[in-house]
Amino acid sequence: MTGFFLSQIEGLDPLTSGEVLVAQNVFFALIALVMILAALRMVTTENIVHAALYLVIVLAGAAGMFILLGAEFVAVTQILVYIGAIIVLFLFGIMLTKGSFGTEEGEFRERNQMAVLVGVLIVAVTSGSFIDSFRDAELNREAPSTTAEIGDTIFGQFIIPFEAISVLLLAALIGSVVIARRDL
């Protein structure tokens, strides 16, 4: 989408113009850099509220990536569901619990090196498996692209998985209410 808008401003063809692809790559690199820095800060901060706010930055960056890919519906869904609902729920959970919010000297300091090593190993194995799995894969050009087509697909072809997920989320919500009532 960004490439499309840039091409309209500059009068370029978005499919054949190298300048648009360079601009998209620059935006991708900037968003990726911000996401990586926010993710690193999220897992290294000692304040859980700050960690949740860094998670908001990471999720907003993911929405920006979806916009760069031309998936505006997925980007808006990312913002509404994850940033608008999940993070707000997470922050309310933090605020309503009686946990500490400040910095404390914990036992986790001595495990940082091992955590970094395990994290790098997991990223390497996951990246390798993704590269091997999708090496010869091609994108489905016939996939639904408009909001109406996505809605028809979800509530037509994929209605059973959609309803299964909604029942699972309802069960999780009821379970969290039961656990919270026990603590009160």
N, C-alpha and C positions, 0 to 999 in steps of 0.2 A: 504494500500500500504506500509506504514511504517513497519507494522508487517510482510508483505511478504518479504521486503528487509532484515529486521533483521533475519528472519528465514533462508533466503538464505545464509547470512553471517555466521550464527551459525550452519547451517545444521539441522534446526528443522522443523517439520511439523507445518505450521501456524495455522491449525485447532485444533490440539491436544496439542500444546505446551503451557504450562502455562506461560513460560518466555516471550513469545511474547505478550501475553495479558497483562502481567504486564508492559512491555515496552510501549505498546499502552496506557495503563492507565496513566503512568507517563507523556508521551507526551501530552495526553489529558489534564491532570491536569495543566501542565505548560502553554499550549496554553490558556486554560480557565482562568487561573490566570492573564496572560498578557492581555487577552481581557477584563476581568472585570476591571482591574486597568486602562487600556486605556479608557474604556467606562466611568468610574467614572471621570477620568481626563477630558475627552471630554466635559462632561456636567457641570463641575465645573470651567473650565478655562474661563477667561474673554476675551481672545484674540481669535477671530473667526478663524484666520489662524491656530493657534495651535489646535483649536477644529477640524478643517478639517484634520490636520495631525494625530491627535489621532484617528479619524475615519478611516484613512488609516490603522492604526495598528489593529483596531477591524475587519475591512474587510479582512485583510491579515490573521488574526487568524481564521476567518470563512473559508477561503480557506484552511488553515492548517487542520481544522476539517474535511473538505470534503476529503482531502487527507488521513487522518486517516480512514475514512469510505470506502476508495477505490473508490471514485467518482472523478477520476482525471479530467474528462471532465468538471464537474461542478466547480471544483477548478480553472481550467484555465479560464473558463468563468467568474467566480467571479473576478479573478484578472484582466482580460482584460476589462470587462464591468464596474465593479464598481470602481476598483482602477485606471484603465487606462483611463477611459472615464468620469465617473460621478464625481469623485473627481477632476480631472483636470478641468472639466467644472465648478464645484463649486468654485474652487480656482480662475479661470478666472473671474467668476462673482463677487467674493469678490474684486479682484484687480481692476476691471473696475468700481465698484461703488465708490462713494465718502464717504463711511462710515468710521468711525474711527476704527483703528485696535488695539489700545492700551487698557490699563485698565482704566476704568472710574468707579467712584462711581455711582452705579445705584440703582434703586428702587427694584431690584431683591434680594438684600441681605436679606431683611426682610421677604421674602417669601420662603427662603430656607427650613425651617422646614416643612412647609406645603407641599412643593414640594416633600420632602423626604417621608413624610407620604403617599401622594397620589401615589408616585412611588412604594413604598412597597406594598400598597394595590392592585395596578394594577398587579404587579408581582405575588402576592399571588392568586388573582382571575384567572389570565391567567394560571398559573401553575396548579391550581386545575382543571380547565376545560380541560386542555390538558391531565392530568393524568386520569381523568374520561373518556374522549373521546377515548383515545388510550389504555386503560387498556387491552382489549382483542384483540387488533389488531395484525395481523401478517404481516410481510413484504412480498411483492410480489416477489417471487424468479424468476419469469419469466419476470421481467421487463428488458427492453433493457439496455445493459451494455456497448457496444462498441460505439464509436463515430458514426460509420455508422448506427447502429441500432437506435441511438437517432435521427440522422438526418432523417432517413426514417420515424420514428414515428412523428417527428415534422412536416415534409413537406408532410406527408400522412394523418394519422389519425387526426392530430391536425392543419391542414392548416388554417381552418377558425378562430380559436382563435389566431393563430399566426399572420394572416393578420389583425385581429381586433386590436391587440396590436400595430402592426406597424403603422396603421392609427392613433391610439390614440397618439402614440409618435410623429408622424408627426404633428398632430394638436397642441400638446403641444409646439413643436419647433416653429411652425409658430406663435402661440400665444405669446411666449416669444420674438420673433423678433419684432412683432407688438408693444408690450408693451415697449420694449427697444427703438424702433424708436420714440415713442411718447415722451419719456424722453429726447431725444437728441434734 
